[in-house]
Amino acid sequence: MATRRKLVIDCDPGNDDAMSILMALSDVNIDVIAITCVAGNCDVTQASLNALRVLQVAKKLDIPVYTGCDAPLLGERKPGSPYHGVDGLGDVPDPGAPGIDRIQIEHGVQALLQLSKEHAGELQLVSIGPLTNVAMAIRLDSAFGSRLKSCHIMGGNYQGRGNITMAAEFNFYADPEAAFVVLGQLCCPMTVMPWETCLEHAISWETHTNTRSHDTEKARFIKSVDEWSVNYVKPKNAPNFVPADEACMACFLSDDVIKSSVHVYATVETKGHYTSGQMVVDWRKRDVNDPLYKKPNVTIVTGLHQSLYEQLMDRALSC
Ligand SMILES: [Ca+2]
């Protein structure tokens, strides 16, 4: 039997984080060895408690959850979108939720560093929240990225379309300096799932309903925490439902999901009055000897095989 792939999920649950965690847990070839949390959709303690709720639903509370950074590298934490409710998971009461005592004592960034040493060359990271923890890991140990096998990132944009502002996607907007550090200095193969690709691969409301109609605890959980988001977007006549973190996780789980991509140099605007957090892509194909040449550092996913993508989401809730 092939060795299972070792995965750490860095996240800010978040309904779409919750779904992404369940997608990873439904894959027998994936060993989720830890979840590290970061402030984003909610504060970092709430994010950690949310991750525990997801693990409890999946009966995987043996997976350690670590609390990471509660503020961006620079400045104060920016409020999340109302899309996820105040607590990040649609403000659904859960009296049986795991308590704060289930969160690991060690800091999430220290855990990232330690796990990268224990599993050097094997560890894969999926980052589906602001990149603060990952950037901090780089700052504490510049060799962090060299020990990773890969990093998949949900964040940024490549056509200038934003969701939290007119120009920026939420994860990069929430900590643009961290995104700048990670894209420039992580030094491992990086795959970026930009906002536009998420938009272009939205799912129909029928698919959304069907996926959440399985007779499983996971499906009932996701349906309940999604209710807030659905009620938030449907009155705005949303033509479909837009998963985000799920698209990133799907690409991690299977390269076959990726229909098209570009390998380019990309960085992040950190100071723009209108464009803070916008991803900046060098589309020029310059010769390597050109003084303006920038070595490609990321693979940006521009298209998905929709059927396989939807299958991976459906599998997560069907068992
Ligand atoms: Ca997220």
Residues whose N, C-alpha, C, O or C-beta is under 5 A from the ligand:
A	BS01	CA	D12 G14 D17 I128 G129 D245
